[in-house]
């Protein structure tokens, strides 16, 4: 099992995602600082951002135009947030 594979996710206001990973880790990933240019230009529309799904093959957060976010980076962010909160 690869711990950082995404099992489920839910979009939240403010360009955030609630993510559950393969090892059961769950938390919030804040993507509000990602510039809405280049490959992420479609994210300028919050309704488009909310169309995020889990790719069933790669187990990553992905959007209809093919954008995705590195799941290991999301995993690390959640771990860091939890460590900071402890």
PDB file with SEQRES, HELIX, SHEET and CRYST1 records, atoms N, CA, C and O in Angstrom:
SEQRES   1 A   86  UNK UNK UNK UNK UNK UNK UNK UNK UNK UNK UNK UNK UNK          
SEQRES   2 A   86  UNK UNK UNK UNK UNK UNK UNK UNK UNK UNK UNK UNK UNK          
SEQRES   3 A   86  UNK UNK UNK UNK UNK UNK UNK UNK UNK UNK UNK UNK UNK          
SEQRES   4 A   86  UNK UNK UNK UNK UNK UNK UNK UNK UNK UNK UNK UNK UNK          
SEQRES   5 A   86  UNK UNK UNK UNK UNK UNK UNK UNK UNK UNK UNK UNK UNK          
SEQRES   6 A   86  UNK UNK UNK UNK UNK UNK UNK UNK UNK UNK UNK UNK UNK          
SEQRES   7 A   86  UNK UNK UNK UNK UNK UNK UNK UNK                              
HELIX    1 AA1 UNK A   38  UNK A   44  5                                   7    
HELIX    2 AA2 UNK A   46  UNK A   49  1                                   4    
HELIX    3 AA3 UNK A   71  UNK A   85  1                                  15    
SHEET    1 AA1 3 UNK A   6  UNK A  12  0                                        
SHEET    2 AA1 3 UNK A  16  UNK A  21 -1                                        
SHEET    3 AA1 3 UNK A  26  UNK A  30 -1                                        
CRYST1    1.000    1.000    1.000  90.00  90.00  90.00 P 1           1          
ATOM      1  N   UNK A   1       0.847  -1.186   0.000  1.00  0.00           N  
ATOM      2  CA  UNK A   1       0.000   0.000   0.000  1.00  0.00           C  
ATOM      3  C   UNK A   1       0.891   1.247   0.000  1.00  0.00           C  
ATOM      4  O   UNK A   1       1.871   1.334   0.740  1.00  0.00           O  
ATOM      5  N   UNK A   2       0.531   2.181  -0.827  1.00  0.00           N  
ATOM      6  CA  UNK A   2       1.212   3.475  -0.855  1.00  0.00           C  
ATOM      7  C   UNK A   2       0.354   4.448  -0.051  1.00  0.00           C  
ATOM      8  O   UNK A   2      -0.782   4.740  -0.427  1.00  0.00           O  
ATOM      9  N   UNK A   3       0.898   4.944   1.050  1.00  0.00           N  
ATOM     10  CA  UNK A   3       0.136   5.764   1.999  1.00  0.00           C  
ATOM     11  C   UNK A   3      -0.494   6.991   1.365  1.00  0.00           C  
ATOM     12  O   UNK A   3      -1.614   7.358   1.718  1.00  0.00           O  
ATOM     13  N   UNK A   4       0.211   7.640   0.424  1.00  0.00           N  
ATOM     14  CA  UNK A   4      -0.261   8.927  -0.091  1.00  0.00           C  
ATOM     15  C   UNK A   4      -1.267   8.829  -1.234  1.00  0.00           C  
ATOM     16  O   UNK A   4      -1.663   9.856  -1.785  1.00  0.00           O  
ATOM     17  N   UNK A   5      -1.683   7.644  -1.598  1.00  0.00           N  
ATOM     18  CA  UNK A   5      -2.715   7.543  -2.643  1.00  0.00           C  
ATOM     19  C   UNK A   5      -4.041   8.069  -2.095  1.00  0.00           C  
ATOM     20  O   UNK A   5      -4.409   7.790  -0.954  1.00  0.00           O  
ATOM     21  N   UNK A   6      -4.747   8.826  -2.919  1.00  0.00           N  
ATOM     22  CA  UNK A   6      -6.002   9.459  -2.505  1.00  0.00           C  
ATOM     23  C   UNK A   6      -7.137   8.445  -2.604  1.00  0.00           C  
ATOM     24  O   UNK A   6      -7.356   7.840  -3.654  1.00  0.00           O  
ATOM     25  N   UNK A   7      -7.847   8.271  -1.506  1.00  0.00           N  
ATOM     26  CA  UNK A   7      -9.008   7.375  -1.475  1.00  0.00           C  
ATOM     27  C   UNK A   7     -10.301   8.138  -1.727  1.00  0.00           C  
ATOM     28  O   UNK A   7     -11.181   7.665  -2.446  1.00  0.00           O  
ATOM     29  N   UNK A   8     -10.411   9.316  -1.133  1.00  0.00           N  
ATOM     30  CA  UNK A   8     -11.608  10.137  -1.345  1.00  0.00           C  
ATOM     31  C   UNK A   8     -11.243  11.596  -1.111  1.00  0.00           C  
ATOM     32  O   UNK A   8     -10.255  11.918  -0.451  1.00  0.00           O  
ATOM     33  N   UNK A   9     -12.072  12.465  -1.673  1.00  0.00           N  
ATOM     34  CA  UNK A   9     -11.868  13.894  -1.457  1.00  0.00           C  
ATOM     35  C   UNK A   9     -13.166  14.633  -1.654  1.00  0.00           C  
ATOM     36  O   UNK A   9     -14.117  14.135  -2.257  1.00  0.00           O  
ATOM     37  N   UNK A  10     -13.173  15.846  -1.122  1.00  0.00           N  
ATOM     38  CA  UNK A  10     -14.350  16.708  -1.217  1.00  0.00           C  
ATOM     39  C   UNK A  10     -13.860  18.140  -1.341  1.00  0.00           C  
ATOM     40  O   UNK A  10     -13.049  18.589  -0.531  1.00  0.00           O  
ATOM     41  N   UNK A  11     -14.348  18.872  -2.358  1.00  0.00           N  
ATOM     42  CA  UNK A  11     -13.951  20.278  -2.469  1.00  0.00           C  
ATOM     43  C   UNK A  11     -14.600  21.110  -1.367  1.00  0.00           C  
ATOM     44  O   UNK A  11     -15.741  20.867  -0.973  1.00  0.00           O  
ATOM     45  N   UNK A  12     -13.861  22.083  -0.888  1.00  0.00           N  
ATOM     46  CA  UNK A  12     -14.338  23.013   0.129  1.00  0.00           C  
ATOM     47  C   UNK A  12     -14.188  24.434  -0.408  1.00  0.00           C  
ATOM     48  O   UNK A  12     -13.431  24.660  -1.352  1.00  0.00           O  
ATOM     49  N   UNK A  13     -14.899  25.390   0.179  1.00  0.00           N  
ATOM     50  CA  UNK A  13     -14.731  26.783  -0.260  1.00  0.00           C  
ATOM     51  C   UNK A  13     -13.280  27.238  -0.104  1.00  0.00           C  
ATOM     52  O   UNK A  13     -12.536  26.723   0.731  1.00  0.00           O  
ATOM     53  N   UNK A  14     -12.899  28.208  -0.923  1.00  0.00           N  
ATOM     54  CA  UNK A  14     -11.576  28.794  -0.802  1.00  0.00           C  
ATOM     55  C   UNK A  14     -10.464  27.964  -1.414  1.00  0.00           C  
ATOM     56  O   UNK A  14      -9.317  28.040  -0.973  1.00  0.00           O  
ATOM     57  N   UNK A  15     -10.791  27.174  -2.426  1.00  0.00           N  
ATOM     58  CA  UNK A  15      -9.787  26.355  -3.118  1.00  0.00           C  
ATOM     59  C   UNK A  15      -9.075  25.399  -2.159  1.00  0.00           C  
ATOM     60  O   UNK A  15      -7.851  25.276  -2.160  1.00  0.00           O  
ATOM     61  N   UNK A  16      -9.884  24.732  -1.348  1.00  0.00           N  
ATOM     62  CA  UNK A  16      -9.355  23.729  -0.424  1.00  0.00           C  
ATOM     63  C   UNK A  16     -10.008  22.390  -0.718  1.00  0.00           C  
ATOM     64  O   UNK A  16     -11.101  22.325  -1.282  1.00  0.00           O  
ATOM     65  N   UNK A  17      -9.325  21.324  -0.329  1.00  0.00           N  
ATOM     66  CA  UNK A  17      -9.842  19.972  -0.488  1.00  0.00           C  
ATOM     67  C   UNK A  17      -9.756  19.239   0.842  1.00  0.00           C  
ATOM     68  O   UNK A  17      -8.746  19.322   1.541  1.00  0.00           O  
ATOM     69  N   UNK A  18     -10.808  18.528   1.187  1.00  0.00           N  
ATOM     70  CA  UNK A  18     -10.743  17.590   2.300  1.00  0.00           C  
ATOM     71  C   UNK A  18     -10.373  16.246   1.680  1.00  0.00           C  
ATOM     72  O   UNK A  18     -11.099  15.731   0.830  1.00  0.00           O  
ATOM     73  N   UNK A  19      -9.255  15.683   2.098  1.00  0.00           N  
ATOM     74  CA  UNK A  19      -8.707  14.492   1.451  1.00  0.00           C  
ATOM     75  C   UNK A  19      -8.528  13.369   2.466  1.00  0.00           C  
ATOM     76  O   UNK A  19      -8.098  13.600   3.596  1.00  0.00           O  
ATOM     77  N   UNK A  20      -8.866  12.144   2.045  1.00  0.00           N  
ATOM     78  CA  UNK A  20      -8.568  10.945   2.817  1.00  0.00           C  
ATOM     79  C   UNK A  20      -7.615  10.095   1.994  1.00  0.00           C  
ATOM     80  O   UNK A  20      -7.861   9.816   0.820  1.00  0.00           O  
ATOM     81  N   UNK A  21      -6.518   9.690   2.632  1.00  0.00           N  
ATOM     82  CA  UNK A  21      -5.479   8.919   1.954  1.00  0.00           C  
ATOM     83  C   UNK A  21      -5.595   7.433   2.278  1.00  0.00           C  
ATOM     84  O   UNK A  21      -6.339   7.038   3.176  1.00  0.00           O  
ATOM     85  N   UNK A  22      -4.851   6.620   1.539  1.00  0.00           N  
ATOM     86  CA  UNK A  22      -4.927   5.163   1.641  1.00  0.00           C  
ATOM     87  C   UNK A  22      -4.634   4.645   3.044  1.00  0.00           C  
ATOM     88  O   UNK A  22      -5.186   3.622   3.449  1.00  0.00           O  
ATOM     89  N   UNK A  23      -3.780   5.331   3.787  1.00  0.00           N  
ATOM     90  CA  UNK A  23      -3.448   4.868   5.139  1.00  0.00           C  
ATOM     91  C   UNK A  23      -4.406   5.396   6.198  1.00  0.00           C  
ATOM     92  O   UNK A  23      -4.196   5.175   7.391  1.00  0.00           O  
ATOM     93  N   UNK A  24      -5.471   6.101   5.765  1.00  0.00           N  
ATOM     94  CA  UNK A  24      -6.463   6.622   6.691  1.00  0.00           C  
ATOM     95  C   UNK A  24      -6.227   8.056   7.123  1.00  0.00           C  
ATOM     96  O   UNK A  24      -7.094   8.653   7.762  1.00  0.00           O  
ATOM     97  N   UNK A  25      -5.080   8.624   6.791  1.00  0.00           N  
ATOM     98  CA  UNK A  25      -4.824  10.028   7.110  1.00  0.00           C  
ATOM     99  C   UNK A  25      -5.865  10.887   6.404  1.00  0.00           C  
ATOM    100  O   UNK A  25      -6.172  10.682   5.229  1.00  0.00           O  
ATOM    101  N   UNK A  26      -6.401  11.856   7.149  1.00  0.00           N  
ATOM    102  CA  UNK A  26      -7.441  12.719   6.589  1.00  0.00           C  
ATOM    103  C   UNK A  26      -7.167  14.149   7.008  1.00  0.00           C  
ATOM    104  O   UNK A  26      -6.785  14.405   8.150  1.00  0.00           O  
ATOM    105  N   UNK A  27      -7.358  15.078   6.091  1.00  0.00           N  
ATOM    106  CA  UNK A  27      -7.142  16.473   6.427  1.00  0.00           C  
ATOM    107  C   UNK A  27      -7.454  17.400   5.273  1.00  0.00           C  
ATOM    108  O   UNK A  27      -7.958  16.984   4.230  1.00  0.00           O  
ATOM    109  N   UNK A  28      -7.140  18.668   5.485  1.00  0.00           N  
ATOM    110  CA  UNK A  28      -7.434  19.721   4.523  1.00  0.00           C  
ATOM    111  C   UNK A  28      -6.161  20.104   3.777  1.00  0.00           C  
ATOM    112  O   UNK A  28      -5.104  20.298   4.378  1.00  0.00           O  
ATOM    113  N   UNK A  29      -6.284  20.207   2.460  1.00  0.00           N  
ATOM    114  CA  UNK A  29      -5.203  20.695   1.611  1.00  0.00           C  
ATOM    115  C   UNK A  29      -5.646  22.045   1.063  1.00  0.00           C  
ATOM    116  O   UNK A  29      -6.715  22.159   0.464  1.00  0.00           O  
ATOM    117  N   UNK A  30      -4.825  23.062   1.270  1.00  0.00           N  
ATOM    118  CA  UNK A  30      -5.138  24.417   0.821  1.00  0.00           C  
ATOM    119  C   UNK A  30      -4.402  24.694  -0.485  1.00  0.00           C  
ATOM    120  O   UNK A  30      -3.174  24.780  -0.510  1.00  0.00           O  
ATOM    121  N   UNK A  31      -5.161  24.832  -1.567  1.00  0.00           N  
ATOM    122  CA  UNK A  31      -4.582  25.108  -2.881  1.00  0.00           C  
ATOM    123  C   UNK A  31      -4.825  26.553  -3.316  1.00  0.00           C  
ATOM    124  O   UNK A  31      -4.664  26.888  -4.490  1.00  0.00           O  
ATOM    125  N   UNK A  32      -5.212  27.402  -2.371  1.00  0.00           N  
ATOM    126  CA  UNK A  32      -5.538  28.787  -2.714  1.00  0.00           C  
ATOM    127  C   UNK A  32      -4.328  29.583  -3.186  1.00  0.00           C  
ATOM    128  O   UNK A  32      -4.487  30.618  -3.834  1.00  0.00           O  
ATOM    129  N   UNK A  33      -3.128  29.119  -2.872  1.00  0.00           N  
ATOM    130  CA  UNK A  33      -1.938  29.855  -3.295  1.00  0.00           C  
ATOM    131  C   UNK A  33      -1.418  29.437  -4.666  1.00  0.00           C  
ATOM    132  O   UNK A  33      -0.425  29.987  -5.143  1.00  0.00           O  
ATOM    133  N   UNK A  34      -2.078  28.467  -5.307  1.00  0.00           N  
ATOM    134  CA  UNK A  34      -1.676  28.042  -6.651  1.00  0.00           C  
ATOM    135  C   UNK A  34      -2.180  29.087  -7.650  1.00  0.00           C  
ATOM    136  O   UNK A  34      -3.385  29.327  -7.722  1.00  0.00           O  
ATOM    137  N   UNK A  35      -1.291  29.710  -8.416  1.00  0.00           N  
ATOM    138  CA  UNK A  35      -1.731  30.723  -9.391  1.00  0.00           C  
ATOM    139  C   UNK A  35      -2.670  30.116 -10.440  1.00  0.00           C  
ATOM    140  O   UNK A  35      -2.444  29.003 -10.914  1.00  0.00           O  
ATOM    141  N   UNK A  36      -3.704  30.844 -10.789  1.00  0.00           N  
ATOM    142  CA  UNK A  36      -4.681  30.379 -11.777  1.00  0.00           C  
ATOM    143  C   UNK A  36      -4.225  30.759 -13.179  1.00  0.00           C  
ATOM    144  O   UNK A  36      -4.924  31.471 -13.900  1.00  0.00           O  
ATOM    145  N   UNK A  37      -3.058  30.282 -13.551  1.00  0.00           N  
ATOM    146  CA  UNK A  37      -2.481  30.525 -14.875  1.00  0.00           C  
ATOM    147  C   UNK A  37      -1.945  29.206 -15.423  1.00  0.00           C  
ATOM    148  O   UNK A  37      -1.834  28.216 -14.700  1.00  0.00           O  
ATOM    149  N   UNK A  38      -1.620  29.211 -16.696  1.00  0.00           N  
ATOM    150  CA  UNK A  38      -1.065  28.006 -17.312  1.00  0.00           C  
ATOM    151  C   UNK A  38      -2.009  26.833 -17.182  1.00  0.00           C  
ATOM    152  O   UNK A  38      -3.203  26.953 -17.458  1.00  0.00           O  
ATOM    153  N   UNK A  39      -1.480  25.701 -16.765  1.00  0.00           N  
ATOM    154  CA  UNK A  39      -2.287  24.492 -16.654  1.00  0.00           C  
ATOM    155  C   UNK A  39      -3.437  24.660 -15.654  1.00  0.00           C  
ATOM    156  O   UNK A  39      -4.449  23.967 -15.752  1.00  0.00           O  
ATOM    157  N   UNK A  40      -3.282  25.583 -14.689  1.00  0.00           N  
ATOM    158  CA  UNK A  40      -4.318  25.782 -13.683  1.00  0.00           C  
ATOM    159  C   UNK A  40      -5.228  26.982 -13.975  1.00  0.00           C  
ATOM    160  O   UNK A  40      -5.941  27.433 -13.079  1.00  0.00           O  
ATOM    161  N   UNK A  41      -5.220  27.500 -15.186  1.00  0.00           N  
ATOM    162  CA  UNK A  41      -6.045  28.658 -15.545  1.00  0.00           C  
ATOM    163  C   UNK A  41      -7.532  28.389 -15.328  1.00  0.00           C  
ATOM    164  O   UNK A  41      -8.273  29.298 -14.954  1.00  0.00           O  
ATOM    165  N   UNK A  42      -7.974  27.166 -15.554  1.00  0.00           N  
ATOM    166  CA  UNK A  42      -9.393  26.825 -15.382  1.00  0.00           C  
ATOM    167  C   UNK A  42      -9.852  26.979 -13.941  1.00  0.00           C  
ATOM    168  O   UNK A  42     -11.045  27.140 -13.684  1.00  0.00           O  
ATOM    169  N   UNK A  43      -8.920  26.932 -13.002  1.00  0.00           N  
ATOM    170  CA  UNK A  43      -9.271  27.066 -11.589  1.00  0.00           C  
ATOM    171  C   UNK A  43      -9.761  28.464 -11.248  1.00  0.00           C  
ATOM    172  O   UNK A  43     -10.295  28.672 -10.158  1.00  0.00           O  
ATOM    173  N   UNK A  44      -9.596  29.425 -12.146  1.00  0.00           N  
ATOM    174  CA  UNK A  44     -10.108  30.773 -11.898  1.00  0.00           C  
ATOM    175  C   UNK A  44     -11.623  30.741 -11.689  1.00  0.00           C  
ATOM    176  O   UNK A  44     -12.187  31.646 -11.073  1.00  0.00           O  
ATOM    177  N   UNK A  45     -12.268  29.714 -12.196  1.00  0.00           N  
ATOM    178  CA  UNK A  45     -13.706  29.512 -12.013  1.00  0.00           C  
ATOM    179  C   UNK A  45     -13.897  28.548 -10.841  1.00  0.00           C  
ATOM    180  O   UNK A  45     -13.607  27.359 -10.975  1.00  0.00           O  
ATOM    181  N   UNK A  46     -14.378  29.039  -9.695  1.00  0.00           N  
ATOM    182  CA  UNK A  46     -14.553  28.162  -8.538  1.00  0.00           C  
ATOM    183  C   UNK A  46     -15.443  26.950  -8.826  1.00  0.00           C  
ATOM    184  O   UNK A  46     -15.227  25.879  -8.259  1.00  0.00           O  
ATOM    185  N   UNK A  47     -16.433  27.106  -9.694  1.00  0.00           N  
ATOM    186  CA  UNK A  47     -17.302  25.978 -10.036  1.00  0.00           C  
ATOM    187  C   UNK A  47     -16.510  24.880 -10.739  1.00  0.00           C  
ATOM    188  O   UNK A  47     -16.787  23.696 -10.547  1.00  0.00           O  
ATOM    189  N   UNK A  48     -15.540  25.261 -11.543  1.00  0.00           N  
ATOM    190  CA  UNK A  48     -14.686  24.267 -12.202  1.00  0.00           C  
ATOM    191  C   UNK A  48     -13.807  23.563 -11.165  1.00  0.00           C  
ATOM    192  O   UNK A  48     -13.659  22.342 -11.205  1.00  0.00           O  
ATOM    193  N   UNK A  49     -13.232  24.316 -10.252  1.00  0.00           N  
ATOM    194  CA  UNK A  49     -12.394  23.713  -9.213  1.00  0.00           C  
ATOM    195  C   UNK A  49     -13.168  22.637  -8.456  1.00  0.00           C  
ATOM    196  O   UNK A  49     -12.607  21.602  -8.095  1.00  0.00           O  
ATOM    197  N   UNK A  50     -14.451  22.881  -8.217  1.00  0.00           N  
ATOM    198  CA  UNK A  50     -15.280  21.947  -7.459  1.00  0.00           C  
ATOM    199  C   UNK A  50     -15.579  20.657  -8.215  1.00  0.00           C  
ATOM    200  O   UNK A  50     -16.165  19.737  -7.643  1.00  0.00           O  
ATOM    201  N   UNK A  51     -15.194  20.569  -9.476  1.00  0.00           N  
ATOM    202  CA  UNK A  51     -15.429  19.354 -10.272  1.00  0.00           C  
ATOM    203  C   UNK A  51     -14.317  18.324 -10.084  1.00  0.00           C  
ATOM    204  O   UNK A  51     -14.213  17.375 -10.861  1.00  0.00           O  
ATOM    205  N   UNK A  52     -13.501  18.504  -9.077  1.00  0.00           N  
ATOM    206  CA  UNK A  52     -12.404  17.585  -8.778  1.00  0.00           C  
ATOM    207  C   UNK A  52     -12.942  16.180  -8.478  1.00  0.00           C  
ATOM    208  O   UNK A  52     -13.994  16.023  -7.858  1.00  0.00           O  
ATOM    209  N   UNK A  53     -12.210  15.184  -8.923  1.00  0.00           N  
ATOM    210  CA  UNK A  53     -12.538  13.786  -8.643  1.00  0.00           C  
ATOM    211  C   UNK A  53     -11.244  13.036  -8.333  1.00  0.00           C  
ATOM    212  O   UNK A  53     -10.147  13.566  -8.508  1.00  0.00           O  
ATOM    213  N   UNK A  54     -11.388  11.803  -7.874  1.00  0.00           N  
ATOM    214  CA  UNK A  54     -10.231  10.926  -7.684  1.00  0.00           C  
ATOM    215  C   UNK A  54     -10.066  10.105  -8.952  1.00  0.00           C  
ATOM    216  O   UNK A  54     -10.991   9.407  -9.369  1.00  0.00           O  
ATOM    217  N   UNK A  55      -8.891  10.186  -9.565  1.00  0.00           N  
ATOM    218  CA  UNK A  55      -8.601   9.348 -10.726  1.00  0.00           C  
ATOM    219  C   UNK A  55      -8.524   7.908 -10.229  1.00  0.00           C  
ATOM    220  O   UNK A  55      -7.698   7.609  -9.366  1.00  0.00           O  
ATOM    221  N   UNK A  56      -9.363   7.003 -10.749  1.00  0.00           N  
ATOM    222  CA  UNK A  56      -9.399   5.634 -10.235  1.00  0.00           C  
ATOM    223  C   UNK A  56      -8.134   4.824 -10.522  1.00  0.00           C  
ATOM    224  O   UNK A  56      -7.880   3.823  -9.853  1.00  0.00           O  
ATOM    225  N   UNK A  57      -7.354   5.236 -11.492  1.00  0.00           N  
ATOM    226  CA  UNK A  57      -6.125   4.507 -11.837  1.00  0.00           C  
ATOM    227  C   UNK A  57      -4.934   5.031 -11.044  1.00  0.00           C  
ATOM    228  O   UNK A  57      -4.205   4.261 -10.421  1.00  0.00           O  
ATOM    229  N   UNK A  58      -4.742   6.354 -11.074  1.00  0.00           N  
ATOM    230  CA  UNK A  58      -3.564   6.945 -10.435  1.00  0.00           C  
ATOM    231  C   UNK A  58      -3.787   7.318  -8.975  1.00  0.00           C  
ATOM    232  O   UNK A  58      -2.829   7.576  -8.246  1.00  0.00           O  
ATOM    233  N   UNK A  59      -5.056   7.349  -8.542  1.00  0.00           N  
ATOM    234  CA  UNK A  59      -5.411   7.730  -7.171  1.00  0.00           C  
ATOM    235  C   UNK A  59      -4.891   9.123  -6.823  1.00  0.00           C  
ATOM    236  O   UNK A  59      -4.317   9.343  -5.757  1.00  0.00           O  
ATOM    237  N   UNK A  60      -5.107  10.057  -7.751  1.00  0.00           N  
ATOM    238  CA  UNK A  60      -4.747  11.452  -7.553  1.00  0.00           C  
ATOM    239  C   UNK A  60      -5.994  12.313  -7.661  1.00  0.00           C  
ATOM    240  O   UNK A  60      -7.012  11.882  -8.203  1.00  0.00           O  
ATOM    241  N   UNK A  61      -5.909  13.535  -7.140  1.00  0.00           N  
ATOM    242  CA  UNK A  61      -6.968  14.517  -7.343  1.00  0.00           C  
ATOM    243  C   UNK A  61      -6.824  15.038  -8.763  1.00  0.00           C  
ATOM    244  O   UNK A  61      -5.750  15.497  -9.151  1.00  0.00           O  
ATOM    245  N   UNK A  62      -7.904  14.969  -9.543  1.00  0.00           N  
ATOM    246  CA  UNK A  62      -7.804  15.426 -10.933  1.00  0.00           C  
ATOM    247  C   UNK A  62      -9.070  16.176 -11.334  1.00  0.00           C  
ATOM    248  O   UNK A  62     -10.124  16.047 -10.712  1.00  0.00           O  
ATOM    249  N   UNK A  63      -8.926  16.965 -12.400  1.00  0.00           N  
ATOM    250  CA  UNK A  63     -10.008  17.793 -12.918  1.00  0.00           C  
ATOM    251  C   UNK A  63     -10.278  17.421 -14.365  1.00  0.00           C  
ATOM    252  O   UNK A  63      -9.448  16.766 -14.995  1.00  0.00           O  
ATOM    253  N   UNK A  64     -11.440  17.832 -14.913  1.00  0.00           N  
ATOM    254  CA  UNK A  64     -11.835  17.420 -16.264  1.00  0.00           C  
ATOM    255  C   UNK A  64     -10.832  17.728 -17.373  1.00  0.00           C  
ATOM    256  O   UNK A  64     -10.744  16.971 -18.340  1.00  0.00           O  
ATOM    257  N   UNK A  65     -10.077  18.814 -17.258  1.00  0.00           N  
ATOM    258  CA  UNK A  65      -9.109  19.149 -18.308  1.00  0.00           C  
ATOM    259  C   UNK A  65      -7.766  18.451 -18.128  1.00  0.00           C  
ATOM    260  O   UNK A  65      -6.823  18.722 -18.872  1.00  0.00           O  
ATOM    261  N   UNK A  66      -7.671  17.557 -17.148  1.00  0.00           N  
ATOM    262  CA  UNK A  66      -6.451  16.787 -16.940  1.00  0.00           C  
ATOM    263  C   UNK A  66      -5.517  17.312 -15.872  1.00  0.00           C  
ATOM    264  O   UNK A  66      -4.484  16.698 -15.606  1.00  0.00           O  
ATOM    265  N   UNK A  67      -5.854  18.442 -15.248  1.00  0.00           N  
ATOM    266  CA  UNK A  67      -5.008  18.949 -14.180  1.00  0.00           C  
ATOM    267  C   UNK A  67      -5.007  17.951 -13.025  1.00  0.00           C  
ATOM    268  O   UNK A  67      -6.017  17.306 -12.745  1.00  0.00           O  
ATOM    269  N   UNK A  68      -3.866  17.837 -12.363  1.00  0.00           N  
ATOM    270  CA  UNK A  68      -3.815  17.041 -11.149  1.00  0.00           C  
ATOM    271  C   UNK A  68      -2.809  17.661 -10.191  1.00  0.00           C  
ATOM    272  O   UNK A  68      -2.024  18.534 -10.563  1.00  0.00           O  
ATOM    273  N   UNK A  69      -2.853  17.195  -8.964  1.00  0.00           N  
ATOM    274  CA  UNK A  69      -1.953  17.695  -7.926  1.00  0.00           C  
ATOM    275  C   UNK A  69      -1.208  16.491  -7.370  1.00  0.00           C  
ATOM    276  O   UNK A  69      -1.802  15.442  -7.122  1.00  0.00           O  
ATOM    277  N   UNK A  70       0.083  16.646  -7.179  1.00  0.00           N  
ATOM    278  CA  UNK A  70       0.909  15.549  -6.671  1.00  0.00           C  
ATOM    279  C   UNK A  70       0.368  15.074  -5.320  1.00  0.00           C  
ATOM    280  O   UNK A  70       0.346  15.841  -4.358  1.00  0.00           O  
ATOM    281  N   UNK A  71      -0.065  13.822  -5.246  1.00  0.00           N  
ATOM    282  CA  UNK A  71      -0.658  13.342  -4.002  1.00  0.00           C  
ATOM    283  C   UNK A  71       0.345  13.284  -2.852  1.00  0.00           C  
ATOM    284  O   UNK A  71      -0.038  13.455  -1.695  1.00  0.00           O  
ATOM    285  N   UNK A  72       1.613  13.046  -3.151  1.00  0.00           N  
ATOM    286  CA  UNK A  72       2.598  13.011  -2.066  1.00  0.00           C  
ATOM    287  C   UNK A  72       2.778  14.396  -1.448  1.00  0.00           C  
ATOM    288  O   UNK A  72       3.016  14.507  -0.246  1.00  0.00           O  
ATOM    289  N   UNK A  73       2.667  15.445  -2.251  1.00  0.00           N  
ATOM    290  CA  UNK A  73       2.754  16.810  -1.722  1.00  0.00           C  
ATOM    291  C   UNK A  73       1.534  17.121  -0.855  1.00  0.00           C  
ATOM    292  O   UNK A  73       1.661  17.761   0.189  1.00  0.00           O  
ATOM    293  N   UNK A  74       0.351  16.668  -1.283  1.00  0.00           N  
ATOM    294  CA  UNK A  74      -0.852  16.877  -0.479  1.00  0.00           C  
ATOM    295  C   UNK A  74      -0.728  16.125   0.845  1.00  0.00           C  
ATOM    296  O   UNK A  74      -1.079  16.656   1.899  1.00  0.00           O  
ATOM    297  N   UNK A  75      -0.235  14.906   0.790  1.00  0.00           N  
ATOM    298  CA  UNK A  75      -0.048  14.086   1.990  1.00  0.00           C  
ATOM    299  C   UNK A  75       0.886  14.799   2.967  1.00  0.00           C  
ATOM    300  O   UNK A  75       0.596  14.896   4.159  1.00  0.00           O  
ATOM    301  N   UNK A  76       2.004  15.295   2.453  1.00  0.00           N  
ATOM    302  CA  UNK A  76       2.968  16.004   3.299  1.00  0.00           C  
ATOM    303  C   UNK A  76       2.345  17.237   3.942  1.00  0.00           C  
ATOM    304  O   UNK A  76       2.607  17.526   5.109  1.00  0.00           O  
ATOM    305  N   UNK A  77       1.517  17.973   3.183  1.00  0.00           N  
ATOM    306  CA  UNK A  77       0.865  19.161   3.743  1.00  0.00           C  
ATOM    307  C   UNK A  77      -0.047  18.788   4.902  1.00  0.00           C  
ATOM    308  O   UNK A  77      -0.039  19.452   5.939  1.00  0.00           O  
ATOM    309  N   UNK A  78      -0.837  17.725   4.732  1.00  0.00           N  
ATOM    310  CA  UNK A  78      -1.743  17.298   5.800  1.00  0.00           C  
ATOM    311  C   UNK A  78      -0.941  16.871   7.028  1.00  0.00           C  
ATOM    312  O   UNK A  78      -1.287  17.238   8.151  1.00  0.00           O  
ATOM    313  N   UNK A  79       0.122  16.105   6.825  1.00  0.00           N  
ATOM    314  CA  UNK A  79       0.961  15.665   7.952  1.00  0.00           C  
ATOM    315  C   UNK A  79       1.557  16.871   8.679  1.00  0.00           C  
ATOM    316  O   UNK A  79       1.576  16.903   9.910  1.00  0.00           O  
ATOM    317  N   UNK A  80       2.041  17.856   7.933  1.00  0.00           N  
ATOM    318  CA  UNK A  80       2.637  19.048   8.545  1.00  0.00           C  
ATOM    319  C   UNK A  80       1.607  19.849   9.327  1.00  0.00           C  
ATOM    320  O   UNK A  80       1.897  20.347  10.415  1.00  0.00           O  
ATOM    321  N   UNK A  81       0.400  19.973   8.772  1.00  0.00           N  
ATOM    322  CA  UNK A  81      -0.659  20.708   9.476  1.00  0.00           C  
ATOM    323  C   UNK A  81      -0.994  20.014  10.794  1.00  0.00           C  
ATOM    324  O   UNK A  81      -1.175  20.668  11.821  1.00  0.00           O  
ATOM    325  N   UNK A  82      -1.076  18.686  10.754  1.00  0.00           N  
ATOM    326  CA  UNK A  82      -1.411  17.950  11.971  1.00  0.00           C  
ATOM    327  C   UNK A  82      -0.294  18.048  13.004  1.00  0.00           C  
ATOM    328  O   UNK A  82      -0.563  18.147  14.201  1.00  0.00           O  
ATOM    329  N   UNK A  83       0.951  18.022  12.550  1.00  0.00           N  
ATOM    330  CA  UNK A  83       2.080  18.149  13.473  1.00  0.00           C  
ATOM    331  C   UNK A  83       2.100  19.540  14.107  1.00  0.00           C  
ATOM    332  O   UNK A  83       2.424  19.683  15.286  1.00  0.00           O  
ATOM    333  N   UNK A  84       1.753  20.560  13.327  1.00  0.00           N  
ATOM    334  CA  UNK A  84       1.733  21.935  13.836  1.00  0.00           C  
ATOM    335  C   UNK A  84       0.618  22.135  14.852  1.00  0.00           C  
ATOM    336  O   UNK A  84       0.747  22.925  15.788  1.00  0.00           O  
ATOM    337  N   UNK A  85      -0.484  21.406  14.655  1.00  0.00           N  
ATOM    338  CA  UNK A  85      -1.637  21.544  15.540  1.00  0.00           C  
ATOM    339  C   UNK A  85      -1.438  20.792  16.859  1.00  0.00           C  
ATOM    340  O   UNK A  85      -2.115  21.077  17.847  1.00  0.00           O  
ATOM    341  N   UNK A  86      -0.523  19.847  16.871  1.00  0.00           N  
ATOM    342  CA  UNK A  86      -0.312  19.018  18.078  1.00  0.00           C  
ATOM    343  C   UNK A  86       0.431  19.768  19.159  1.00  0.00           C  
ATOM    344  O   UNK A  86       0.686  19.217  20.229  1.00  0.00           O  
TER     345      UNK A  86                                                      
END                                                                             
